[in-house]
Amino acid sequence: MVTESTGPVKHGKIDTAASFNLVAAVAEKKIRLLSLFAVATTAAGTAVFNSVDSGDVATALSGAVPFDARGQINLAHNPCGWFQTVAGEKLAAVLASTGQVSGFFTYQET
């Protein structure tokens, strides 16, 4: 069970046209995604969020999340988090058919 964390909220930006790392791994810490807003130039695209270990082995944290008809993904603030990585792993996104993607997100290290 995931419960609300009291750690500091951190912010990141998204500005890419390829799959990317949202947050680098932090030793012995989980990365919990609290919110995300992304806009793609191609509305038909998807994003899959992964927990990735130091050997680049990925574990899916989500299915293929579709960008809506306006090319957006909007995960409103969730104090318990949408999902979190395995401790010591980075948070990454694999993009498919999106073109340029821009946006921002918030997270905590727990």
N, C-alpha and C positions, 0 to 999 in steps of 0.2 A: 504494500500500500504506500502511495506517495502522499506525504503530508506537506502542508505549507512550510516553507523554510524561512528562516529569519536572516539569512546571509544577504550581503549587499547585492543589489540588482546592477548588472553590467549591461552595456549596450554595444551593438555591433552594426556594421553597415553591409549591404549587399550591393555589389557593382561588378557583374560578371556576365560572360556569354558562354560559360562552361561550368561543369560540375566543380564544386569548390568546398573548402573547409570553412565552416562558420566560426568554430571556436577550436583552438589548439588544445591538445590534451594537457591536463593538469594532474600531476602525480597524486594518486589516491583520492581524487575528487571526481564527482559526477557532474556533468554539464546538464542542467535542467532548462529547457526552452520554455520561457514564460509567455512570449508574444512574438509575432512575426508579421510583417507586411511586405509583400513583394509584388512587383509589377513586371510582366514580361511583354516583349514586343509581339509575341505569338501566343494568342489565347489558347491554342490547342495543346500547349505543353503541360508537363507534369514535373513534380519534384518528389524524390524519395529521400527521406532523412535517415541517416545511418550513424551508428556508433562504430568507430574505426580504431582498431588496435595498432600498436607500433609496427606490426608486420603488414599493415594495410589490408587486414581481413575485416570486412564490413558485416555488421549485423543490422538488418533493417529495423528502424524504430517506427516506420510508417509504411503504408502502402503507397502507391503512386497517387499523390495528391494533385488533382487537376487545378490548373488556373481557371478562373471563372470566365464568363463571356467577355469581360473587360480586361482579361489577362492578369487577374489579381489573385493572390492568396492572402487572406486576412485571418490570422489566428489571434483573436483578441486576448488581452491580458488574462491569464489563468494563474492565480497565485499558487496552485498546486503543480503547475507545469503541464504542458502538452505531452511531453515525454522526456526521458533523460538517458544519458549514455551510461555505459558500464564505467566504473571508477577507473581513472587513468586513461580513458580513451577520448579521442577528439569527436566533435560533432561535425558531420559533413552532409552535403546535399548533392544528389545526382540529378541533373536536369536532363529532360528529354524534350526536344522540339520547342524550345522556349525563345530562342534568340537572346537578345540582351535582357538581363534581369537586374532590377535595382530595387532597393528597399532598406529595411532596418529590422532589428530584432532586439529583444531583451532576454537575459538569461541569468542564472545563478550557478555558482560552484558550490556543490553541497557535499 
